[in-house]
Amino acid sequence: MAVGLNRFLWVSIGTALLLIPFLPLTPRSGLDSGPVWWPHVQAWLVGMLSIAVVGAVAGRLTTALKRNGWPRIRISVVVVISGLAVSLFVAATFAMVVIFSSNPHLVDEIAQLFQARVYAAGRMAAPIPEFPEFFLFLNSFITQQGWVSQYPPGHPALLAMGLLVGLGWVVNPLLAGASVFLVFQLTRQLYGPRTAVTASFLWATSGWVIFMSGTYQSHVSAAAFALLAWVAVLGLRRVAVSRAVLCGVALGILGTIRPLDTVAASLPVLFWLLHSRQWRMAPWILLGGAPFVAVLAFVNWKSFGHPTMFGYTALYGVAHGLGFHTDPYGWTFTPLDALRNLFYALRRVHIYLFEWPIPAGLPIGVWAFFGKQKRKSELVVAVGILSLPLCYFFYWHSGYYIGPRFYYGVTPFLAIATARAWIWGRHTARKWNVTWFRPELALRWCGVAVLLWGFVGLLPARSRAYQQQLQTAKLHPERLLAAQGVERAIVLIPGSWLSRTVVGLWAAGAPASLVERAVGRLDTCDLDTLLRGTRRLGFSSAVLTDSLDQMLARTTEPVPRATAAPDPSTRLRRFEDLPERCAIELARDFDGFTLYGQFAWYNSVDLNDGIVFARDLFEENERLLANYPGWEIWRYAPPVLEPDGLPILTRVTDLRGILDE
């Protein structure tokens, strides 16, 4: 039965990896339209043909070489793995510091850095700002405990350790470097040292691993602790109690970082224990994880009111959960959408995993179909590859950022399976006895060509692309102010009209999920008018919520986007002849705006020290500035005559100017 299950799982993996990249799937009408299809297929076809030609030529020209003519260089395994670990750390540090400028680029990173700063200050939540509309940003919200992010505490706690020593940016590169040793150890337990070295090399040189490790994303720390849990148990004939407890500790920490990833990471462990008849170790694993489950429950209780209430649900409601339903943005998530998300993610794995000129999963797919997977280790690798996609199949969000980030935890098993596929291919080629052709050397030169093409051509191109994207997120106004000797100042950052309206609705007490649906369907001017009326008349959050519900109920079709507006998310029934108040707000967008959230996490927890970044609310700024008497006032915005330019710092000396704009 185990052999049949093994074969079924690998045929499923092979089918997915070899067929999906070439299917012309219809884009979803929601947030993710998937990667471009035909250009990648063309590039892969050219790449595969070119590599095949290299292999054919090499196989023919090397017939005169001795059978053992390939040069052998013997280096200590410890030296090799240590070198790979250092190389990955350096590459990830380069990505973090040079490519991403040590700045967060995604709102998830920003919110977790904000929470990390709160933890570094010795608190569970930041104090509630007197005027939240000046400071709130996406994925942060106000609870009875205070101002928090929606994310579990594990990754922010790790980032907080880095912030305490002034090196918050070094956490993920360090975890990535340490994970090389874990990949090696895991593979050695499953397949032996030769496959382990190959898998470690593939993982340490993976473009996806390098770039993701140069971010502040929690997927990096989640993968590291999943690896630790697997190393503690997988591949061992006999699991000691101490290793079972270590596995539980690692899974427990993973649970405080990415709870759903913990479910996926536990499946290979469960399969190994059951198949090896070591299920008696399960209680020790539970014992090791119990303290961290208790910590997570305590944080949930203090922050969101109940031990089992996560921040995601507290902020967005049950619409954020797993299953087929209406998501927080108002889109209906169906099984067809889940399939599309799966297909898009697998296609992106082929693109981003190794940055090769061929589909990255091609070696695994070939081995899956033509190899013979009979070992217990191959069963557990198959389960490891499938478990995370299975879990996220039921999640409405596709999670694209530097690749299909929800699938990042699969990268160790993908590296292991790829290494196994290459070694299987070499052994298979050795069996072919052809006098006029050298299949083994042909395959080796194919591998060399793939790696060189990726390292020399594709990986640098991807680096340049990331470096050129999101230029605003790569700026450091706090460094510019420090260079000028500014120690205490308010920096006003103008966001778009829609973003100011959204944050205003949050601050007034409207549920985040309701606001998301309203923004996706209603007229921005109507929302602005409702918000101003709520402030002027002192309506409660319940009245505001009821008003939004009624407005949505009366709207049968979404108001079209105002394509001529500077913010493409703005929706207007008419672009001309707007009410005066709305015309003023739209004109401010044409004057230029930038992103506030990118810099919000720099603020001190109490918002009363150093450089404080605040959202520019124009005529309402007087309320905020009254709390900062004597402070310097700066504005961080695009130049006056370049509304689409990068923001610059300008010292404000005329207070009336920023109040009357």
Salt bridges, closest charged atoms under 4 A:
ASP32 OD2 - ARG348 NH1 2.90
ASP108 OD2 - ARG405 NH1 3.65
GLU133 OE2 - ARG623 NH2 2.82
ASP261 OD2 - ARG258 NE 3.50
ASP327 OD2 - ARG28 NH2 3.88
ASP337 OD1 - ARG28 NE 3.54
ASP337 OD1 - ARG340 NH1 3.65
GLU355 OE2 - ARG462 NE 2.87
GLU378 OE2 - ARG420 NE 3.33
GLU440 OE2 - ARG430 NE 3.08
GLU440 OE2 - ARG444 NH2 3.10
GLU478 OE2 - HIS476 ND1 2.67
GLU478 OE2 - ARG479 NE 3.86
ASP526 OD2 - ARG573 NH1 2.78
ASP528 OD2 - ARG532 NE 2.98
GLU585 OE1 - ARG500 NH2 2.43
GLU585 OE2 - ARG532 NH2 2.52
GLU585 OE2 - ARG581 NH2 3.23
GLU585 OE2 - ARG588 NH1 3.15
ASP606 OD1 - ARG123 NH1 2.92
ASP616 OD2 - ARG635 NE 2.74
GLU619 OE2 - ARG532 NH1 3.66
GLU619 OE2 - ARG581 NH2 3.53
GLU619 OE1 - ARG588 NH2 2.70
GLU620 OE2 - ARG532 NH1 3.86
GLU620 OE2 - ARG535 NH1 2.91
GLU620 OE1 - ARG623 NH2 2.95
GLU632 OE1 - ARG651 NH1 3.69
ASP654 OD1 - ARG656 NE 3.52
GLU661 OE1 - ARG635 NE 3.69
